[in-house]
């Protein structure tokens, strides 16, 4: 699967050029007769066949066109910043599982902090990881990776959500017991390696969120998100 502009997917013949076209032609070495899917990342999917290839582009005929609706309910994961490359790994896994939005969160106990001068580059890595994972998973809709959020901004998002959940190892009830709504937005908060502080928990509780536990073990922050997302995907019927 490759990304293309929406307007370019409306016709019966598509020229895939630019970085996507060069990757398809020179790295993937796609040749006439091979099948390729193109998407605009916003729900439009074109099933195509290659009719011509050069060193920098492919020319494709559109065989079929599909418009996939926005999935319901909308699943959002607030991800505290993991250390090292675990952030990109978390983004990749959640994207493959079907997350609709990832919100990077600068929690108080995050080992990693995105300094202002490096924030744009770090956010770009997360967005690139989401884009490439979506292509790998053959998603017609790319997940949104929001700007870095403070605890106050996360609380605002939780207050506006239909269902707001905070993963916490000391919670009384399991995530599997949650009966999510069929529509609206569900937000799950994943804390950092050092845990969520009492003040953060209080702010999220005041916003209407409830704490839930994933299971009998404590997961890394980089794997807890995809585990929680998997439970919610099954519970909502999206899987």
N, C-alpha and C positions, 0 to 999 in steps of 0.2 A: 504494500500500500504506500502511496505517495500523496503529498499535499499539493493542492492546486487552487487557484483562485476560483471563486464561485462562478463568475461570469464565463470563465473558460470551460466550465463543465456543462454549460447549457446547450452547446452545439453538438453536432453529430461527430465532429472530429476535433481532437484536442492535441495541442502541442505542449508537451511538458518540457520546459527549459529551466534555466537558472540552476541553483544548487540542487534542487530535486531532480531535474532532468539530467544533470551531469552525474549525479550519484546513480541514477537508474541505468544510464548508458555506459558509464566507465567502470563503476564498482560492481553493480549487479549484472552488468553485461547482458541486459535484456535485448532480445532480438525479435524480428518480425514473426508473428504467430503466437507469441507468448501472451498470457493473460496477466492483466494488471488492474488493480483497483485504485481509483483516485477519489479523494475526498477533500472538501473544503474545511473540514474540522468543525463544521457547524450543523452536521446532520445530513448533508447531501453526499451521496455515494454513487460513483459511476463505475460500472463494470466495463472494462475496456480490453481491447486486443491491440498489440503493437503492430503497426503497419510499416513503420520505417524507423531507423535508428542511426544516429551519427555520434560523434564524440561528445556532444554537449546537450543533446535533446532526444526526445522520443516523439513520434507522431502516432496517435492512437485513435481508433474508431470506438465510439461508445456503443456497447451492446445493450445495456440496460441502465436505468437511472432510478435510484431509490432516495426517498426523503424520510429519514428516521426522526420521529417526534422526540421532544425533550423528555427524558425518562422521569417517572414519578415513583416515589417521592425523591426529592433531590438530596443527595448524600454528600455532606461536607465533613472533612476532617481538619481540625485545628491541630497542627503538628508542631510541638516544641522543637526548637532547633537541635538536632543531634550533632555529635562531634564528628569531625573528619568528613569522609565521603558517605557516611551513613544517611545523610539527608537526601542525597540523590537516589540512593538505594530505596529509601522509604517512598519517595515520590514515584519511582519506577513501579514498585510493587503495588501501590495503591492505584496507580493509573491502569495497570493491567487488570486489576480487580474490578474497576469500573467507577472509581470515585468521580464526583462531578466538580468538586472544588477542594483545593488544598490551601489552608491558611497558615503560613509560617508564623510561629509565635515566639516572641522573645521573652520566655519565662524567666523568672528571677534566678532559678538554679540551673539555667542552661550553661553547660561548659563552653559552648561556642556562642559568640555574640557577633552579629553582623555590624561592624563599625560603619558609620555613615559613608566613608570613602570607599568601602568595599561592598556595600549593600547591593548596589546595582549588579555587580558581577556575580555575587552569590545568588541573587534572585534569578538572574539569567541562566545560571546552571540548573536551578530547579525547573525552570520553564522549558529549557532544552531537554532535560531528562523526561519531563511529562510528554513533550511532543514526540520524542523518539519512541518512548514506551507505548504511546497511543498508536503509532504506526505499526509497531511490532504486534500489538494486540488487535490490529485491524479495527480500531474504533472509528466510527464516522463523526464522533464528537470529541474534541479535545477537552480535557479538564482545564478548568481555570486555576491558575496559581496566583493567589492574591498578593498584594504588597505585605511586607512585614507588619504584623499586628502587635500592639501592646496588650497588656492584660485588660486595660479599660476597653479597648476596642473589641477584644474577644467577648467581654461581658455584654457589650451592646449587641453583638451578633447573636449571642445565646438568648438574650431577652426577646429578640425578634423571631427566633426560630419556633417552628411548631413543636419540635422535640429537641431538648438540649441535654446532652449526656457528658459526664466527665468520668474518664476511666481512672479508677483508684483502687489500689490493692486492699484497702480497709473497708470498702463499701459493703453494705449488708446484702444487697441483691445482685444477682448476676445479670450481665448484659443479655443473655439468652432468654431471660424472663420478660424483657421489654416487648410490648406489643406496639410496634410503630404504626403511625397512620399511613393511609394509602396515598396521600398527597401532602404537599407542603415541603418544608425543609427540615431535615434531621442533621444535627451537628454533634459530632463526637470529639471531645478534647483529649489529646494525648499529651501527657506531661513529659518533662525532661528526665535525664538520667538521675538527677538528684531529687526528683519528686516534686510534686506541686506543694507550694507553701500554704500555710493555714490562711494567710490573707488572700491568696488567689482562690482557694476553695470557698472562702466566705463571699468573695465578690461574685463568683459564679453561682453560688447558691442564691444570693440576693437577686440574681438575674433570672432565676427560675430553673436552673439546671439541677439535675440530680446525679449523684455518684453511682457508678455501677462497676463491678469487677468483671474481668474477662474470664478468669478461671483460677485454679489453685496455684498457678505459677506466676512469677513476675516476669513479664516480657521486656525486652529492650524497647526503648522509645521508637527505634527505627522499625520494629516489627509489630508493635502493638496496634498501630493504625490499620495495617492490612488485615490483621486478625479481627479487629472490631468491625471493619468494613465487611468482611466475609460473613460475619454473624448477621449484620444488618441487611446485606444483600439477600440472604436466604429468608430472613424474617419478612422482608417487604415483598418477596416474590419476584424481585428483579433477577434472581438466579433461579 
